[in-house]
Amino acid sequence: MGRIRFYHRPPSTYSMKIQSLFSGTGGYKSRTFSSGKYNWKLVVYPKGNEKDNGTGFVSMYVELDCESASSTILAYLTFFIYNKKENKYFTVQDDEEKQFNALRPVHGFPQVLPLDTFNDPKNGYVFDGDDQCEFGVDVMLENFSELKEHCYVSNKNKILGGRNWMLKLYPKGLNTTYSAWLSLFLHIADDETVKTGEETYVQCDMRILDPFGCDHLTKKINQRFGNSIPTWGWHKFVSLANLEY
């Protein structure tokens, strides 16, 4: 089995990068990530899931951690495979919501991308000496408008400058002044030690994906983070009136 490194790219999407290209037909399973207070894992079969009619294709799935959910969860799924040559993502998404529960905790696609297309280095899906590739998934919950918590905090991820970072989402705004907006911020993790005068320069995209097309909402961060600025983001990332629940 190859070595696996996990990080977010795009920011709203959980991704994993596989190095030392795989042999055999086994699957790769990511560490746990969070979406809408529930825990999930990305599962990838780079040689295809033969048990699910995935022979000849890359197969990709999402698995719900049932201990984090007491009832059926409805979600839209979008899977990504990064194309370095074109610097964009090949995407597959389902226009129908999937029902996740204890009896059916896994959903996905057995036939995402043909292996002959994926394996040809000239197509850009395997790169850096033909021993790396990148997969991702976005899990969008249908009941966003029913989220009850004031703030949702992502898992810590060491994705920028060797530091741990977190995303903080306020579905109904940071405070009453911004109650008509969704607020979104990138934070240095609270337990990170930042020396006086030490800074990390960050360039990244913050994105809310359109589950039905390509009309994604993206804003860019171009900022130095440190003791004086441990967080950066938007009180008014998007108007709630513009979100379709």
Secondary structure, DSSP 4 states (H G I P E B T S, - for coil): --EEEEEESSTTSEEEEEES---SS--EEPPPEEETTEEEEEEEETT--GGGT-TTEEEEEEEE-GGG-SS-EEEEEEEEEEETTTTEEEEEE-SS-EEE-SS--EEEEEEEEEHHHHH-GGGSSSBTTTTEEEEEEEEEETTGGG---S-EEPPPEEEETTEEEEEEEETT-SSGGGTTEEEEEEEE-TT----TT-EEEEEEEEEE--TTSS--EEEEEEEEEESS--EEEEEEEEEGGGS--
